[in-house]
Amino acid sequence: MSLKRHFLIFLVAATFAVPLSACATLQRGPVGNPNVPQPAKAVDLTRYAGLWYEIGRYENGFELGCEGVMAEYALRDDGLVNVLNTCRQSAVDGPLKTSQGKAKVVPGSDNAKLKVSFFGAFYLGDYWVLDRADDYSWSIVGEPSGRYLWLLSRNPQPDDQARVAIMERTKALGYDLSLIRQTRH
């Protein structure tokens, strides 16, 4: 076999291997809410921007073993939102893992629904701010399948009253609280 043909076979194999390995890390968990509601409130992106701490989530392949999870959002001049997700692998002091992306608002959603991209121009992920505190101190984020859920707070260790409020609201939205994995900080 010629070197040119070997290279062509390698190129084709690599082209399919990368997306397939990416799909493997996006393993899907059980449906924790078969009837995901529409977002409850409009979102002021200026107030939503900034640093959020994940205090709980439905476990998923791309965050497997992550602790100390944070998300930082920043408005861009072109109307998009910068997304920077970070976590500590396996422990709160484990190796840092980051993922940079961008999001665009879904028209007609009062800024409560976004499409997220971590792969160039492909906006594949849904990010729905299902509810939030009036003062933007906490947020409940999901998507239409009911397999993904993130509980976010401006404080890595919210007090008991805030934590109870977030959990009660999450339950009222129809989510199975037994599937929530608490995030350590």
URZI-V113211 format. One line per field, one symbol per residue. ss: DSSP state (H for helix, E for strand, - for the rest). psi: psi as a letter, one per 20 degrees, with the letter a starting at -180 (. if undefined). Layout:
# URZI-V113211
ss->???
psi->???
This chain:
# URZI-V113211
ss->--HHHHHHHHHHHHHHHHHHHHHHH-------------------HHHH-EEEEEEEEE--HHH--EEEEEEEEEE-----EEEEEEEEE------EEEEEEEEEE-------EEEEE-E--E--EEEEEEEE-----EEEEE------EEEEE------HHHHHHHHHHHHH----HHHEEE---
psi->qqhghgggggggghhhgghghghhikqparoioimprqqhqqpohghhqapqppiqrpqrhijpjprkpqppppqqhjirpqpopqrppiqijrqppqpparqqppqjjkjipqpqpjmcjonhppopnhrqqhjkhrqpparhijipppoqqiphmqrhgggggggghgghijqohiipoppq.
